[in-house]
Amino acid sequence: MPDTYSFYRDLPKYHTALADLLESEVYFVDVPDDWAIVMLDVAGSTEAVAAGFHHEVNMAATGGIVAVLNVLHQADATLEVPYFFGGDGATFLLPPKLLDEVLEVLDRYQIHVLRTLELTLKVGAHSVAGARHEGHAIRIAKLAVNDYLTLPIVLGTGVKYAESIVKHALDTDPEEPPPSIPSLDLEGMECRWDEVKPPKDAQRIVCLLAVCPDDARQGKVYAALARTIDEVFGTHKLRHPISGPKLKLDLAIAKTRREMTIRLERFTFWQLLQEWMVTLIGPLYFRFSESGKAYLEQVIELSHTLMLDGTFNCVLSGTPAQIDELVVYLDREEAAGKFQFGLHTTHASLMSCYVLDRDREHAHFVDGTEGGFTSAARVLKAKIAGATAA
C-alpha cells in the first residue's frame, strides 16, 4: 500500500466558486482507506447552551482543535490535515501514523475539560475503510476561499456515519478525573472577542445546517444551495458575518480568567493581571498600529464561516428580507426531498481563535449567539427523528 501520510498536504487547491467545485466530481478524490475519522463532541451541549454555557461549549470545541493541531505541529510542522469546527465539537481526518498520539492527547483533554469546564466530551475514532465498507463515500477537495484561507470540502455521508457510530459507542457518564494528568499544550488558544454584531445594523446572523443523505446527489444538491446563497446574499465577502468595525475585545477580567482557566488550568493572580493588561491595550494596538490593522483584516479573511464535511454548514449575515427568501427556498427544496435543514437566526456572532503567530498562522471559528449551530442542529435532529418515526 502506498504511503498516504502527506495525502491531504499534496492535494491541489482550487480557486473557484464553491458551487462550481461541488458540482464537478473531477475536483474530488477518495480519502485513503487507512486514514481515520476522529471526533470530539460535547455531551449534552443543547442543555449546556440552554443553561447559559454557550461560551464554555465553544471553548471546549476550540480547545480540542488547538490541542490536536499543536501536537501535530510538534510532530511535523509541514503536515496538513482536514478538520471541522462544529460549535459543540470538532472532527479531524488523520493519517494512521499520528492516530494514537492524537487520541492520547484528546483523552487527556477530555479529563481537562471535565475538570475545568465541568463538561463531558465524547472522544473516539472510526476508520475511513470501515465507513466505506458500509457504503458511505468520503471524497475531498481543497477550496481556496481567499488568498489566506483554504478549507477542506468533503462530499459523502462517511464522516457523519462515523460520528454517529462513535457517539453511540461511547459511555457519556463522567468519571472522576485523576488527581493529575500530563500537561496539555493549548498555546495559541484565544477567546477574548466580544459578541460580534453584523456588519450592518439592519442585518441578522444566520447559522444553517443542511443534510442530503444521498452520496450520489449530494454534490449537485449542495451546489444548488451554494448558488442560491450567492444569489440571495451576494458574494462571500458581502455576506461575511465578521467586519473590522464590529470587532471589539471583551475587556472584562472574567473573560480573560475564563480563557486562561481552559488554556492553563492553574495560574497566579499576577499572570491573570498581566494577560488582562494585554487585553486592555489591545484596542490601541488595533487602532494605531499598522500590524494591528493588518491582523484585524486577516482575522476576517481567516474566519471559518463554512464547514462542509458531508453536511452543509455555514454562518452568514443578511437582512430579514434576504433570510425570508432563503427560507422559502429551503422549505421548497426540503419538501421536494432534496435535503433537511436546521436554521437559527440571532443578533450576533461568537468567535474563538487559534493564534500561533499574528502574521499568517491563525484561525478563527465563528458561531452564532443564542445557541448558534447547536440550536440549528436541534431543529435538524427533530426533523430527522420525525422522518424516521414516520
Salt bridges, closest charged atoms under 4 A:
ASP10 OD1 - ARG9 NE 3.86
ASP20 OD1 - ARG227 NH2 2.41
GLU23 OE2 - ARG227 NH2 3.16
GLU25 OE1 - ARG139 NE 3.02
ASP30 OD1 - ARG139 NH1 3.00
ASP33 OD1 - ARG132 NH1 2.42
ASP41 OD1 - LYS167 NZ 3.89
GLU56 OE2 - ARG258 NH1 3.27
GLU80 OE1 - LYS142 NZ 3.03
GLU104 OE2 - ARG108 NE 2.80
GLU163 OE1 - LYS160 NZ 3.07
GLU190 OE2 - ARG358 NH2 2.97
GLU195 OE1 - HIS347 NE2 3.08
ASP201 OD1 - LYS246 NZ 3.36
ASP214 OD2 - ARG217 NE 3.18
ASP230 OD1 - ARG239 NH1 2.73
GLU259 OE1 - ARG192 NE 2.70
GLU259 OE2 - ARG263 NE 3.13
GLU265 OE1 - HIS112 ND1 3.52
GLU265 OE2 - ARG115 NE 2.88
GLU275 OE1 - ARG192 NH2 2.43
GLU275 OE2 - ARG263 NH2 3.39
GLU290 OE2 - LYS293 NZ 3.68
ASP309 OD2 - LYS160 NZ 3.11
GLU333 OE2 - ARG332 NE 3.70
GLU333 OE1 - LYS338 NZ 3.08
GLU334 OE2 - LYS383 NZ 3.07
ASP367 OD2 - HIS54 NE2 3.16
GLU370 OE1 - HIS347 ND1 3.77
